[in-house]
Amino acid sequence: MLTSQVANEVGKHSVRVNCLAPHTVLVERTRRFMSEEQQRQIAAEIPLGRLGTPEDVALATLFLASENSSWITGVTLDVAGGKATD
């Protein structure tokens, strides 16, 4: 709701406000604190069948920062491989 509210307030100044909501991303910390079995279990719950990568989040960020998303504001983009986020 905060993203939508701020987008409504600053849109008149041509400022876009969006939010990324990544699910489990496979980074060094994930590898260190989650066993491979835990990683497989989480990946099995994700429709695309894998954990996210930093590149997945970076590409979503680049899209929202680009002119390709120039008419998108006030949204939360789930970067979650199809897994519904709460």
PDB file with one MODEL, atoms N, CA, C and O in Angstrom:
MODEL        1
ATOM      1  N   MET A   1       0.814  -1.190   0.000  1.00  0.00           N
ATOM      2  CA  MET A   1       0.000   0.000   0.000  1.00  0.00           C
ATOM      3  C   MET A   1       0.867   1.268   0.000  1.00  0.00           C
ATOM      4  O   MET A   1       0.499   2.283  -0.591  1.00  0.00           O
ATOM      5  N   LEU A   2       2.017   1.190   0.669  1.00  0.00           N
ATOM      6  CA  LEU A   2       2.898   2.355   0.702  1.00  0.00           C
ATOM      7  C   LEU A   2       3.369   2.722  -0.698  1.00  0.00           C
ATOM      8  O   LEU A   2       3.408   3.900  -1.054  1.00  0.00           O
ATOM      9  N   THR A   3       3.727   1.719  -1.493  1.00  0.00           N
ATOM     10  CA  THR A   3       4.186   1.968  -2.858  1.00  0.00           C
ATOM     11  C   THR A   3       3.113   2.691  -3.656  1.00  0.00           C
ATOM     12  O   THR A   3       3.398   3.672  -4.343  1.00  0.00           O
ATOM     13  N   SER A   4       1.890   2.212  -3.567  1.00  0.00           N
ATOM     14  CA  SER A   4       0.782   2.824  -4.287  1.00  0.00           C
ATOM     15  C   SER A   4       0.523   4.247  -3.805  1.00  0.00           C
ATOM     16  O   SER A   4       0.309   5.147  -4.617  1.00  0.00           O
ATOM     17  N   GLN A   5       0.541   4.452  -2.506  1.00  0.00           N
ATOM     18  CA  GLN A   5       0.291   5.776  -1.943  1.00  0.00           C
ATOM     19  C   GLN A   5       1.342   6.786  -2.394  1.00  0.00           C
ATOM     20  O   GLN A   5       1.011   7.895  -2.814  1.00  0.00           O
ATOM     21  N   VAL A   6       2.605   6.394  -2.302  1.00  0.00           N
ATOM     22  CA  VAL A   6       3.677   7.315  -2.705  1.00  0.00           C
ATOM     23  C   VAL A   6       3.608   7.571  -4.208  1.00  0.00           C
ATOM     24  O   VAL A   6       3.814   8.701  -4.652  1.00  0.00           O
ATOM     25  N   ALA A   7       3.321   6.537  -4.994  1.00  0.00           N
ATOM     26  CA  ALA A   7       3.191   6.719  -6.443  1.00  0.00           C
ATOM     27  C   ALA A   7       2.094   7.725  -6.765  1.00  0.00           C
ATOM     28  O   ALA A   7       2.255   8.557  -7.658  1.00  0.00           O
ATOM     29  N   ASN A   8       0.983   7.652  -6.045  1.00  0.00           N
ATOM     30  CA  ASN A   8      -0.102   8.608  -6.263  1.00  0.00           C
ATOM     31  C   ASN A   8       0.307  10.029  -5.900  1.00  0.00           C
ATOM     32  O   ASN A   8      -0.099  10.985  -6.562  1.00  0.00           O
ATOM     33  N   GLU A   9       1.095  10.165  -4.867  1.00  0.00           N
ATOM     34  CA  GLU A   9       1.509  11.494  -4.417  1.00  0.00           C
ATOM     35  C   GLU A   9       2.538  12.147  -5.342  1.00  0.00           C
ATOM     36  O   GLU A   9       2.489  13.358  -5.555  1.00  0.00           O
ATOM     37  N   VAL A  10       3.462  11.366  -5.891  1.00  0.00           N
ATOM     38  CA  VAL A  10       4.555  11.967  -6.667  1.00  0.00           C
ATOM     39  C   VAL A  10       4.394  11.808  -8.172  1.00  0.00           C
ATOM     40  O   VAL A  10       5.203  12.334  -8.937  1.00  0.00           O
ATOM     41  N   GLY A  11       3.372  11.100  -8.606  1.00  0.00           N
ATOM     42  CA  GLY A  11       3.161  10.902 -10.035  1.00  0.00           C
ATOM     43  C   GLY A  11       3.028  12.202 -10.805  1.00  0.00           C
ATOM     44  O   GLY A  11       3.482  12.297 -11.946  1.00  0.00           O
ATOM     45  N   LYS A  12       2.409  13.206 -10.194  1.00  0.00           N
ATOM     46  CA  LYS A  12       2.238  14.497 -10.874  1.00  0.00           C
ATOM     47  C   LYS A  12       3.566  15.174 -11.179  1.00  0.00           C
ATOM     48  O   LYS A  12       3.623  16.124 -11.959  1.00  0.00           O
ATOM     49  N   HIS A  13       4.642  14.678 -10.556  1.00  0.00           N
ATOM     50  CA  HIS A  13       5.986  15.198 -10.813  1.00  0.00           C
ATOM     51  C   HIS A  13       6.765  14.269 -11.742  1.00  0.00           C
ATOM     52  O   HIS A  13       7.985  14.382 -11.860  1.00  0.00           O
ATOM     53  N   SER A  14       6.058  13.356 -12.396  1.00  0.00           N
ATOM     54  CA  SER A  14       6.652  12.370 -13.310  1.00  0.00           C
ATOM     55  C   SER A  14       7.642  11.426 -12.619  1.00  0.00           C
ATOM     56  O   SER A  14       8.604  10.953 -13.225  1.00  0.00           O
ATOM     57  N   VAL A  15       7.382  11.169 -11.352  1.00  0.00           N
ATOM     58  CA  VAL A  15       8.204  10.226 -10.594  1.00  0.00           C
ATOM     59  C   VAL A  15       7.433   8.920 -10.480  1.00  0.00           C
ATOM     60  O   VAL A  15       6.271   8.903 -10.075  1.00  0.00           O
ATOM     61  N   ARG A  16       8.098   7.825 -10.844  1.00  0.00           N
ATOM     62  CA  ARG A  16       7.484   6.499 -10.727  1.00  0.00           C
ATOM     63  C   ARG A  16       8.001   5.818  -9.474  1.00  0.00           C
ATOM     64  O   ARG A  16       9.180   5.928  -9.139  1.00  0.00           O
ATOM     65  N   VAL A  17       7.115   5.113  -8.783  1.00  0.00           N
ATOM     66  CA  VAL A  17       7.478   4.400  -7.560  1.00  0.00           C
ATOM     67  C   VAL A  17       6.979   2.972  -7.683  1.00  0.00           C
ATOM     68  O   VAL A  17       5.780   2.735  -7.832  1.00  0.00           O
ATOM     69  N   ASN A  18       7.905   2.017  -7.619  1.00  0.00           N
ATOM     70  CA  ASN A  18       7.552   0.604  -7.702  1.00  0.00           C
ATOM     71  C   ASN A  18       8.351  -0.156  -6.660  1.00  0.00           C
ATOM     72  O   ASN A  18       9.309   0.365  -6.090  1.00  0.00           O
ATOM     73  N   CYS A  19       7.948  -1.383  -6.422  1.00  0.00           N
ATOM     74  CA  CYS A  19       8.585  -2.209  -5.410  1.00  0.00           C
ATOM     75  C   CYS A  19       8.888  -3.588  -5.989  1.00  0.00           C
ATOM     76  O   CYS A  19       8.088  -4.133  -6.749  1.00  0.00           O
ATOM     77  N   LEU A  20      10.039  -4.153  -5.631  1.00  0.00           N
ATOM     78  CA  LEU A  20      10.367  -5.528  -6.000  1.00  0.00           C
ATOM     79  C   LEU A  20      10.163  -6.410  -4.774  1.00  0.00           C
ATOM     80  O   LEU A  20      10.524  -6.035  -3.658  1.00  0.00           O
ATOM     81  N   ALA A  21       9.579  -7.588  -4.994  1.00  0.00           N
ATOM     82  CA  ALA A  21       9.356  -8.538  -3.905  1.00  0.00           C
ATOM     83  C   ALA A  21       9.953  -9.884  -4.298  1.00  0.00           C
ATOM     84  O   ALA A  21       9.238 -10.756  -4.791  1.00  0.00           O
ATOM     85  N   PRO A  22      11.252 -10.063  -4.086  1.00  0.00           N
ATOM     86  CA  PRO A  22      11.865 -11.331  -4.447  1.00  0.00           C
ATOM     87  C   PRO A  22      11.545 -12.422  -3.432  1.00  0.00           C
ATOM     88  O   PRO A  22      11.359 -12.147  -2.247  1.00  0.00           O
ATOM     89  N   HIS A  23      11.484 -13.660  -3.909  1.00  0.00           N
ATOM     90  CA  HIS A  23      11.359 -14.827  -3.029  1.00  0.00           C
ATOM     91  C   HIS A  23      12.791 -15.240  -2.693  1.00  0.00           C
ATOM     92  O   HIS A  23      13.682 -14.393  -2.730  1.00  0.00           O
ATOM     93  N   THR A  24      13.039 -16.474  -2.376  1.00  0.00           N
ATOM     94  CA  THR A  24      14.365 -16.933  -1.985  1.00  0.00           C
ATOM     95  C   THR A  24      15.351 -16.795  -3.150  1.00  0.00           C
ATOM     96  O   THR A  24      15.141 -17.346  -4.230  1.00  0.00           O
ATOM     97  N   VAL A  25      16.425 -16.048  -2.904  1.00  0.00           N
ATOM     98  CA  VAL A  25      17.452 -15.808  -3.911  1.00  0.00           C
ATOM     99  C   VAL A  25      18.725 -16.543  -3.478  1.00  0.00           C
ATOM    100  O   VAL A  25      19.153 -16.443  -2.328  1.00  0.00           O
ATOM    101  N   LEU A  26      19.307 -17.263  -4.398  1.00  0.00           N
ATOM    102  CA  LEU A  26      20.496 -18.058  -4.116  1.00  0.00           C
ATOM    103  C   LEU A  26      21.734 -17.165  -4.125  1.00  0.00           C
ATOM    104  O   LEU A  26      22.321 -16.897  -5.173  1.00  0.00           O
ATOM    105  N   VAL A  27      22.109 -16.719  -2.953  1.00  0.00           N
ATOM    106  CA  VAL A  27      23.311 -15.899  -2.759  1.00  0.00           C
ATOM    107  C   VAL A  27      24.225 -16.640  -1.790  1.00  0.00           C
ATOM    108  O   VAL A  27      23.860 -17.704  -1.289  1.00  0.00           O
ATOM    109  N   GLU A  28      25.382 -16.105  -1.528  1.00  0.00           N
ATOM    110  CA  GLU A  28      26.345 -16.766  -0.646  1.00  0.00           C
ATOM    111  C   GLU A  28      25.731 -17.091   0.717  1.00  0.00           C
ATOM    112  O   GLU A  28      25.944 -18.182   1.246  1.00  0.00           O
ATOM    113  N   ARG A  29      24.987 -16.170   1.276  1.00  0.00           N
ATOM    114  CA  ARG A  29      24.368 -16.412   2.596  1.00  0.00           C
ATOM    115  C   ARG A  29      23.375 -17.573   2.534  1.00  0.00           C
ATOM    116  O   ARG A  29      23.322 -18.392   3.451  1.00  0.00           O
ATOM    117  N   THR A  30      22.598 -17.645   1.469  1.00  0.00           N
ATOM    118  CA  THR A  30      21.657 -18.754   1.310  1.00  0.00           C
ATOM    119  C   THR A  30      22.418 -20.069   1.265  1.00  0.00           C
ATOM    120  O   THR A  30      22.027 -21.036   1.919  1.00  0.00           O
ATOM    121  N   ARG A  31      23.476 -20.112   0.517  1.00  0.00           N
ATOM    122  CA  ARG A  31      24.284 -21.342   0.415  1.00  0.00           C
ATOM    123  C   ARG A  31      24.900 -21.724   1.756  1.00  0.00           C
ATOM    124  O   ARG A  31      25.017 -22.905   2.083  1.00  0.00           O
ATOM    125  N   ARG A  32      25.292 -20.711   2.528  1.00  0.00           N
ATOM    126  CA  ARG A  32      25.958 -20.964   3.806  1.00  0.00           C
ATOM    127  C   ARG A  32      24.995 -21.471   4.874  1.00  0.00           C
ATOM    128  O   ARG A  32      25.355 -22.348   5.660  1.00  0.00           O
ATOM    129  N   PHE A  33      23.782 -20.935   4.915  1.00  0.00           N
ATOM    130  CA  PHE A  33      22.868 -21.241   6.015  1.00  0.00           C
ATOM    131  C   PHE A  33      21.766 -22.237   5.672  1.00  0.00           C
ATOM    132  O   PHE A  33      21.037 -22.672   6.563  1.00  0.00           O
ATOM    133  N   MET A  34      21.632 -22.603   4.406  1.00  0.00           N
ATOM    134  CA  MET A  34      20.615 -23.579   4.011  1.00  0.00           C
ATOM    135  C   MET A  34      21.310 -24.768   3.361  1.00  0.00           C
ATOM    136  O   MET A  34      22.135 -24.610   2.461  1.00  0.00           O
ATOM    137  N   SER A  35      20.965 -25.947   3.827  1.00  0.00           N
ATOM    138  CA  SER A  35      21.545 -27.134   3.214  1.00  0.00           C
ATOM    139  C   SER A  35      21.029 -27.266   1.784  1.00  0.00           C
ATOM    140  O   SER A  35      20.029 -26.652   1.412  1.00  0.00           O
ATOM    141  N   GLU A  36      21.718 -28.064   1.004  1.00  0.00           N
ATOM    142  CA  GLU A  36      21.257 -28.294  -0.368  1.00  0.00           C
ATOM    143  C   GLU A  36      19.873 -28.926  -0.367  1.00  0.00           C
ATOM    144  O   GLU A  36      19.067 -28.651  -1.255  1.00  0.00           O
ATOM    145  N   GLU A  37      19.591 -29.761   0.610  1.00  0.00           N
ATOM    146  CA  GLU A  37      18.261 -30.370   0.717  1.00  0.00           C
ATOM    147  C   GLU A  37      17.202 -29.309   0.997  1.00  0.00           C
ATOM    148  O   GLU A  37      16.127 -29.345   0.397  1.00  0.00           O
ATOM    149  N   GLN A  38      17.478 -28.376   1.883  1.00  0.00           N
ATOM    150  CA  GLN A  38      16.531 -27.281   2.148  1.00  0.00           C
ATOM    151  C   GLN A  38      16.320 -26.444   0.893  1.00  0.00           C
ATOM    152  O   GLN A  38      15.195 -26.046   0.592  1.00  0.00           O
ATOM    153  N   GLN A  39      17.388 -26.176   0.165  1.00  0.00           N
ATOM    154  CA  GLN A  39      17.276 -25.413  -1.079  1.00  0.00           C
ATOM    155  C   GLN A  39      16.391 -26.153  -2.077  1.00  0.00           C
ATOM    156  O   GLN A  39      15.548 -25.543  -2.734  1.00  0.00           O
ATOM    157  N   ARG A  40      16.583 -27.461  -2.191  1.00  0.00           N
ATOM    158  CA  ARG A  40      15.756 -28.268  -3.104  1.00  0.00           C
ATOM    159  C   ARG A  40      14.289 -28.254  -2.685  1.00  0.00           C
ATOM    160  O   ARG A  40      13.403 -28.175  -3.536  1.00  0.00           O
ATOM    161  N   GLN A  41      14.026 -28.331  -1.379  1.00  0.00           N
ATOM    162  CA  GLN A  41      12.642 -28.311  -0.886  1.00  0.00           C
ATOM    163  C   GLN A  41      11.956 -26.995  -1.229  1.00  0.00           C
ATOM    164  O   GLN A  41      10.809 -26.989  -1.676  1.00  0.00           O
ATOM    165  N   ILE A  42      12.639 -25.902  -1.025  1.00  0.00           N
ATOM    166  CA  ILE A  42      12.054 -24.594  -1.356  1.00  0.00           C
ATOM    167  C   ILE A  42      11.854 -24.479  -2.860  1.00  0.00           C
ATOM    168  O   ILE A  42      10.808 -24.012  -3.309  1.00  0.00           O
ATOM    169  N   ALA A  43      12.837 -24.895  -3.640  1.00  0.00           N
ATOM    170  CA  ALA A  43      12.732 -24.832  -5.106  1.00  0.00           C
ATOM    171  C   ALA A  43      11.544 -25.656  -5.593  1.00  0.00           C
ATOM    172  O   ALA A  43      10.894 -25.283  -6.570  1.00  0.00           O
ATOM    173  N   ALA A  44      11.256 -26.766  -4.930  1.00  0.00           N
ATOM    174  CA  ALA A  44      10.138 -27.622  -5.333  1.00  0.00           C
ATOM    175  C   ALA A  44       8.788 -26.934  -5.138  1.00  0.00           C
ATOM    176  O   ALA A  44       7.808 -27.312  -5.779  1.00  0.00           O
ATOM    177  N   GLU A  45       8.724 -25.933  -4.264  1.00  0.00           N
ATOM    178  CA  GLU A  45       7.483 -25.191  -4.011  1.00  0.00           C
ATOM    179  C   GLU A  45       7.287 -24.027  -4.989  1.00  0.00           C
ATOM    180  O   GLU A  45       6.224 -23.407  -5.019  1.00  0.00           O
ATOM    181  N   ILE A  46       8.308 -23.740  -5.779  1.00  0.00           N
ATOM    182  CA  ILE A  46       8.270 -22.617  -6.719  1.00  0.00           C
ATOM    183  C   ILE A  46       7.870 -23.153  -8.090  1.00  0.00           C
ATOM    184  O   ILE A  46       8.498 -24.086  -8.590  1.00  0.00           O
ATOM    185  N   PRO A  47       6.830 -22.577  -8.712  1.00  0.00           N
ATOM    186  CA  PRO A  47       6.367 -23.098 -10.002  1.00  0.00           C
ATOM    187  C   PRO A  47       7.457 -23.251 -11.068  1.00  0.00           C
ATOM    188  O   PRO A  47       7.407 -24.199 -11.852  1.00  0.00           O
ATOM    189  N   LEU A  48       8.431 -22.354 -11.117  1.00  0.00           N
ATOM    190  CA  LEU A  48       9.501 -22.492 -12.110  1.00  0.00           C
ATOM    191  C   LEU A  48      10.577 -23.481 -11.677  1.00  0.00           C
ATOM    192  O   LEU A  48      11.499 -23.761 -12.444  1.00  0.00           O
ATOM    193  N   GLY A  49      10.476 -24.014 -10.462  1.00  0.00           N
ATOM    194  CA  GLY A  49      11.318 -25.114 -10.027  1.00  0.00           C
ATOM    195  C   GLY A  49      12.745 -24.785  -9.650  1.00  0.00           C
ATOM    196  O   GLY A  49      13.595 -25.675  -9.631  1.00  0.00           O
ATOM    197  N   ARG A  50      13.032 -23.521  -9.348  1.00  0.00           N
ATOM    198  CA  ARG A  50      14.389 -23.163  -8.940  1.00  0.00           C
ATOM    199  C   ARG A  50      14.351 -21.937  -8.047  1.00  0.00           C
ATOM    200  O   ARG A  50      13.370 -21.194  -8.017  1.00  0.00           O
ATOM    201  N   LEU A  51      15.440 -21.747  -7.322  1.00  0.00           N
ATOM    202  CA  LEU A  51      15.585 -20.528  -6.534  1.00  0.00           C
ATOM    203  C   LEU A  51      15.979 -19.394  -7.473  1.00  0.00           C
ATOM    204  O   LEU A  51      16.497 -19.621  -8.566  1.00  0.00           O
ATOM    205  N   GLY A  52      15.724 -18.185  -7.028  1.00  0.00           N
ATOM    206  CA  GLY A  52      16.102 -17.031  -7.824  1.00  0.00           C
ATOM    207  C   GLY A  52      17.602 -16.796  -7.774  1.00  0.00           C
ATOM    208  O   GLY A  52      18.311 -17.363  -6.942  1.00  0.00           O
ATOM    209  N   THR A  53      18.065 -15.960  -8.671  1.00  0.00           N
ATOM    210  CA  THR A  53      19.476 -15.566  -8.702  1.00  0.00           C
ATOM    211  C   THR A  53      19.548 -14.048  -8.549  1.00  0.00           C
ATOM    212  O   THR A  53      18.563 -13.353  -8.796  1.00  0.00           O
ATOM    213  N   PRO A  54      20.692 -13.539  -8.151  1.00  0.00           N
ATOM    214  CA  PRO A  54      20.844 -12.084  -8.115  1.00  0.00           C
ATOM    215  C   PRO A  54      20.556 -11.457  -9.484  1.00  0.00           C
ATOM    216  O   PRO A  54      20.038 -10.343  -9.562  1.00  0.00           O
ATOM    217  N   GLU A  55      20.893 -12.172 -10.556  1.00  0.00           N
ATOM    218  CA  GLU A  55      20.640 -11.663 -11.904  1.00  0.00           C
ATOM    219  C   GLU A  55      19.149 -11.514 -12.170  1.00  0.00           C
ATOM    220  O   GLU A  55      18.736 -10.572 -12.847  1.00  0.00           O
ATOM    221  N   ASP A  56      18.326 -12.434 -11.645  1.00  0.00           N
ATOM    222  CA  ASP A  56      16.875 -12.324 -11.807  1.00  0.00           C
ATOM    223  C   ASP A  56      16.365 -11.016 -11.217  1.00  0.00           C
ATOM    224  O   ASP A  56      15.560 -10.316 -11.830  1.00  0.00           O
ATOM    225  N   VAL A  57      16.845 -10.697 -10.018  1.00  0.00           N
ATOM    226  CA  VAL A  57      16.418  -9.466  -9.342  1.00  0.00           C
ATOM    227  C   VAL A  57      16.977  -8.247 -10.069  1.00  0.00           C
ATOM    228  O   VAL A  57      16.282  -7.243 -10.231  1.00  0.00           O
ATOM    229  N   ALA A  58      18.228  -8.333 -10.506  1.00  0.00           N
ATOM    230  CA  ALA A  58      18.846  -7.210 -11.218  1.00  0.00           C
ATOM    231  C   ALA A  58      18.106  -6.902 -12.514  1.00  0.00           C
ATOM    232  O   ALA A  58      17.883  -5.736 -12.837  1.00  0.00           O
ATOM    233  N   LEU A  59      17.724  -7.939 -13.258  1.00  0.00           N
ATOM    234  CA  LEU A  59      17.021  -7.708 -14.525  1.00  0.00           C
ATOM    235  C   LEU A  59      15.637  -7.096 -14.299  1.00  0.00           C
ATOM    236  O   LEU A  59      15.196  -6.255 -15.082  1.00  0.00           O
ATOM    237  N   ALA A  60      14.957  -7.512 -13.242  1.00  0.00           N
ATOM    238  CA  ALA A  60      13.664  -6.901 -12.918  1.00  0.00           C
ATOM    239  C   ALA A  60      13.856  -5.430 -12.541  1.00  0.00           C
ATOM    240  O   ALA A  60      13.051  -4.574 -12.909  1.00  0.00           O
ATOM    241  N   THR A  61      14.925  -5.153 -11.809  1.00  0.00           N
ATOM    242  CA  THR A  61      15.241  -3.776 -11.422  1.00  0.00           C
ATOM    243  C   THR A  61      15.530  -2.920 -12.655  1.00  0.00           C
ATOM    244  O   THR A  61      15.042  -1.796 -12.776  1.00  0.00           O
ATOM    245  N   LEU A  62      16.330  -3.470 -13.561  1.00  0.00           N
ATOM    246  CA  LEU A  62      16.640  -2.732 -14.790  1.00  0.00           C
ATOM    247  C   LEU A  62      15.385  -2.452 -15.597  1.00  0.00           C
ATOM    248  O   LEU A  62      15.234  -1.366 -16.158  1.00  0.00           O
ATOM    249  N   PHE A  63      14.480  -3.429 -15.659  1.00  0.00           N
ATOM    250  CA  PHE A  63      13.230  -3.208 -16.381  1.00  0.00           C
ATOM    251  C   PHE A  63      12.454  -2.046 -15.761  1.00  0.00           C
ATOM    252  O   PHE A  63      12.005  -1.151 -16.477  1.00  0.00           O
ATOM    253  N   LEU A  64      12.292  -2.052 -14.438  1.00  0.00           N
ATOM    254  CA  LEU A  64      11.524  -0.984 -13.794  1.00  0.00           C
ATOM    255  C   LEU A  64      12.209   0.373 -13.905  1.00  0.00           C
ATOM    256  O   LEU A  64      11.544   1.408 -13.864  1.00  0.00           O
ATOM    257  N   ALA A  65      13.520   0.376 -14.044  1.00  0.00           N
ATOM    258  CA  ALA A  65      14.251   1.641 -14.183  1.00  0.00           C
ATOM    259  C   ALA A  65      14.316   2.119 -15.626  1.00  0.00           C
ATOM    260  O   ALA A  65      14.727   3.249 -15.888  1.00  0.00           O
ATOM    261  N   SER A  66      13.912   1.266 -16.562  1.00  0.00           N
ATOM    262  CA  SER A  66      14.031   1.608 -17.979  1.00  0.00           C
ATOM    263  C   SER A  66      12.787   2.309 -18.514  1.00  0.00           C
ATOM    264  O   SER A  66      11.746   2.365 -17.859  1.00  0.00           O
ATOM    265  N   GLU A  67      12.927   2.839 -19.717  1.00  0.00           N
ATOM    266  CA  GLU A  67      11.789   3.450 -20.397  1.00  0.00           C
ATOM    267  C   GLU A  67      10.751   2.408 -20.805  1.00  0.00           C
ATOM    268  O   GLU A  67       9.608   2.760 -21.097  1.00  0.00           O
ATOM    269  N   ASN A  68      11.131   1.133 -20.830  1.00  0.00           N
ATOM    270  CA  ASN A  68      10.180   0.075 -21.160  1.00  0.00           C
ATOM    271  C   ASN A  68       9.056  -0.017 -20.134  1.00  0.00           C
ATOM    272  O   ASN A  68       7.999  -0.579 -20.420  1.00  0.00           O
ATOM    273  N   SER A  69       9.277   0.527 -18.951  1.00  0.00           N
ATOM    274  CA  SER A  69       8.237   0.510 -17.920  1.00  0.00           C
ATOM    275  C   SER A  69       7.738   1.925 -17.610  1.00  0.00           C
ATOM    276  O   SER A  69       7.287   2.207 -16.500  1.00  0.00           O
ATOM    277  N   SER A  70       7.827   2.792 -18.594  1.00  0.00           N
ATOM    278  CA  SER A  70       7.525   4.209 -18.357  1.00  0.00           C
ATOM    279  C   SER A  70       6.080   4.493 -17.960  1.00  0.00           C
ATOM    280  O   SER A  70       5.775   5.586 -17.483  1.00  0.00           O
ATOM    281  N   TRP A  71       5.192   3.528 -18.151  1.00  0.00           N
ATOM    282  CA  TRP A  71       3.793   3.746 -17.766  1.00  0.00           C
ATOM    283  C   TRP A  71       3.386   2.812 -16.630  1.00  0.00           C
ATOM    284  O   TRP A  71       2.212   2.480 -16.463  1.00  0.00           O
ATOM    285  N   ILE A  72       4.380   2.400 -15.858  1.00  0.00           N
ATOM    286  CA  ILE A  72       4.137   1.521 -14.712  1.00  0.00           C
ATOM    287  C   ILE A  72       4.559   2.258 -13.454  1.00  0.00           C
ATOM    288  O   ILE A  72       5.704   2.692 -13.330  1.00  0.00           O
ATOM    289  N   THR A  73       3.630   2.393 -12.528  1.00  0.00           N
ATOM    290  CA  THR A  73       3.940   2.988 -11.232  1.00  0.00           C
ATOM    291  C   THR A  73       2.956   2.472 -10.199  1.00  0.00           C
ATOM    292  O   THR A  73       1.813   2.136 -10.511  1.00  0.00           O
ATOM    293  N   GLY A  74       3.424   2.418  -8.967  1.00  0.00           N
ATOM    294  CA  GLY A  74       2.562   1.990  -7.874  1.00  0.00           C
ATOM    295  C   GLY A  74       2.365   0.488  -7.774  1.00  0.00           C
ATOM    296  O   GLY A  74       1.412   0.033  -7.142  1.00  0.00           O
ATOM    297  N   VAL A  75       3.243  -0.287  -8.383  1.00  0.00           N
ATOM    298  CA  VAL A  75       3.073  -1.745  -8.373  1.00  0.00           C
ATOM    299  C   VAL A  75       4.169  -2.419  -7.551  1.00  0.00           C
ATOM    300  O   VAL A  75       5.260  -1.881  -7.364  1.00  0.00           O
ATOM    301  N   THR A  76       3.842  -3.603  -7.073  1.00  0.00           N
ATOM    302  CA  THR A  76       4.830  -4.493  -6.460  1.00  0.00           C
ATOM    303  C   THR A  76       5.024  -5.638  -7.430  1.00  0.00           C
ATOM    304  O   THR A  76       4.078  -6.356  -7.751  1.00  0.00           O
ATOM    305  N   LEU A  77       6.244  -5.808  -7.895  1.00  0.00           N
ATOM    306  CA  LEU A  77       6.570  -6.857  -8.854  1.00  0.00           C
ATOM    307  C   LEU A  77       7.141  -8.057  -8.105  1.00  0.00           C
ATOM    308  O   LEU A  77       8.220  -7.976  -7.518  1.00  0.00           O
ATOM    309  N   ASP A  78       6.416  -9.161  -8.128  1.00  0.00           N
ATOM    310  CA  ASP A  78       6.901 -10.388  -7.502  1.00  0.00           C
ATOM    311  C   ASP A  78       7.978 -10.997  -8.393  1.00  0.00           C
ATOM    312  O   ASP A  78       7.713 -11.399  -9.527  1.00  0.00           O
ATOM    313  N   VAL A  79       9.182 -11.057  -7.867  1.00  0.00           N
ATOM    314  CA  VAL A  79      10.289 -11.699  -8.574  1.00  0.00           C
ATOM    315  C   VAL A  79      10.481 -13.008  -7.819  1.00  0.00           C
ATOM    316  O   VAL A  79      11.393 -13.161  -7.007  1.00  0.00           O
ATOM    317  N   ALA A  80       9.579 -13.955  -8.123  1.00  0.00           N
ATOM    318  CA  ALA A  80       9.451 -15.117  -7.250  1.00  0.00           C
ATOM    319  C   ALA A  80       9.226 -16.421  -8.010  1.00  0.00           C
ATOM    320  O   ALA A  80       8.789 -17.405  -7.413  1.00  0.00           O
ATOM    321  N   GLY A  81       9.507 -16.453  -9.282  1.00  0.00           N
ATOM    322  CA  GLY A  81       9.368 -17.688 -10.035  1.00  0.00           C
ATOM    323  C   GLY A  81       7.946 -18.234 -10.074  1.00  0.00           C
ATOM    324  O   GLY A  81       7.737 -19.429 -10.283  1.00  0.00           O
ATOM    325  N   GLY A  82       6.979 -17.358  -9.873  1.00  0.00           N
ATOM    326  CA  GLY A  82       5.586 -17.785  -9.893  1.00  0.00           C
ATOM    327  C   GLY A  82       5.020 -18.105  -8.522  1.00  0.00           C
ATOM    328  O   GLY A  82       3.826 -18.376  -8.399  1.00  0.00           O
ATOM    329  N   LYS A  83       5.856 -18.080  -7.481  1.00  0.00           N
ATOM    330  CA  LYS A  83       5.411 -18.345  -6.115  1.00  0.00           C
ATOM    331  C   LYS A  83       4.705 -17.103  -5.597  1.00  0.00           C
ATOM    332  O   LYS A  83       5.255 -16.002  -5.639  1.00  0.00           O
ATOM    333  N   ALA A  84       3.493 -17.283  -5.112  1.00  0.00           N
ATOM    334  CA  ALA A  84       2.744 -16.163  -4.563  1.00  0.00           C
ATOM    335  C   ALA A  84       3.429 -15.688  -3.294  1.00  0.00           C
ATOM    336  O   ALA A  84       3.778 -16.493  -2.431  1.00  0.00           O
ATOM    337  N   THR A  85       3.623 -14.368  -3.180  1.00  0.00           N
ATOM    338  CA  THR A  85       4.203 -13.802  -1.971  1.00  0.00           C
ATOM    339  C   THR A  85       3.094 -13.197  -1.133  1.00  0.00           C
ATOM    340  O   THR A  85       2.076 -12.738  -1.652  1.00  0.00           O
ATOM    341  N   ASP A  86       3.307 -13.206   0.151  1.00  0.00           N
ATOM    342  CA  ASP A  86       2.297 -12.657   1.076  1.00  0.00           C
ATOM    343  C   ASP A  86       2.665 -11.296   1.558  1.00  0.00           C
ATOM    344  O   ASP A  86       1.926 -10.696   2.338  1.00  0.00           O
TER     345      ASP A  86
ENDMDL
END
